[in-house]
Amino acid sequence: MSEDPTKNIGEKYQTSPTLETIVQMLAELREQMNARFDGLETRIERLEARMDGFELRLERVEEQLDRMTSVVHETRADLREVEKRLKEAA
């Protein structure tokens, strides 16, 4: 390394290998981040698929609860009718 101030900075400090190393490290970091992002994207897609499945199941449960509620209301109405008839018969 020369201390001659007339030399250009590339020759004086030999920065090219350092810059190449930094560029290479940044490229590797980018690849790692892309791989992680792809993995994260895959996990999100799986999670969305599971959530869709849960949503369908929840809709089925809601439908069954609606049917059960209707049956309970009908049963109560029937019981009131039976009570009414028993009172009339007594």
C-alpha positions in Angstrom: 0.0 0.0 0.0 1.5 3.3 -1.0 1.1 6.5 1.0 1.4 8.6 -2.2 -1.5 11.1 -2.2 -1.5 11.2 -6.0 -2.7 7.5 -6.2 -6.4 7.1 -6.6 -8.3 5.8 -3.6 -8.8 2.3 -5.1 -5.1 1.8 -5.5 -4.2 3.5 -2.2 -6.6 1.6 0.0 -7.4 -1.4 -2.2 -11.1 -1.1 -1.4 -12.3 -3.4 -4.2 -12.0 -6.7 -2.4 -13.7 -5.2 0.7 -16.6 -3.8 -1.4 -16.9 -7.1 -3.3 -17.1 -8.9 0.1 -19.8 -6.5 1.2 -21.8 -7.0 -2.0 -21.4 -10.8 -1.6 -22.6 -10.6 2.0 -25.5 -8.5 1.0 -26.5 -11.0 -1.7 -26.3 -13.9 0.7 -28.4 -11.9 3.2 -30.9 -11.2 0.5 -31.1 -14.9 -0.3 -31.6 -15.8 3.3 -34.3 -13.2 3.7 -36.0 -14.5 0.6 -35.9 -18.0 1.8 -37.4 -17.0 5.2 -40.0 -14.9 3.4 -40.9 -17.9 1.3 -41.2 -20.1 4.4 -43.3 -17.5 6.1 -45.5 -17.2 3.0 -46.0 -21.0 3.0 -46.9 -21.0 6.7 -49.4 -18.2 6.2 -51.0 -20.1 3.3 -51.4 -23.2 5.5 -52.8 -21.1 8.3 -55.3 -19.5 5.9 -56.4 -23.0 4.7 -56.9 -24.1 8.3 -58.9 -21.0 9.1 -61.1 -21.7 6.1 -61.7 -25.2 7.5 -62.5 -23.8 10.9 -64.9 -21.3 9.4 -66.8 -24.1 7.6 -67.0 -26.1 10.8 -68.2 -23.1 12.7 -70.9 -22.5 10.1 -72.1 -26.2 10.5 -72.2 -25.8 14.3 -74.2 -22.6 14.0 -76.7 -24.4 11.7 -77.0 -27.3 14.2 -77.6 -24.8 17.0 -80.2 -23.0 15.0 -82.0 -26.4 14.4 -81.7 -27.3 18.1 -83.1 -23.9 19.2 -86.1 -24.5 16.9 -86.7 -27.9 18.4 -86.4 -26.5 21.9 -89.0 -23.8 21.0 -91.3 -26.4 19.5 -91.0 -28.6 22.5 -91.8 -25.7 24.9 -94.8 -24.9 22.8 -95.9 -28.5 22.9 -95.4 -28.6 26.7 -97.5 -25.5 27.2 -100.2 -27.1 25.1 -100.1 -30.3 27.2 -100.2 -28.2 30.4 -103.2 -26.3 29.1 -105.1 -29.5 28.2 -104.2 -31.0 31.6 -105.6 -28.0 33.3 -108.8 -28.1 31.2 -109.2 -31.8 31.9 -108.8 -31.4 35.6 
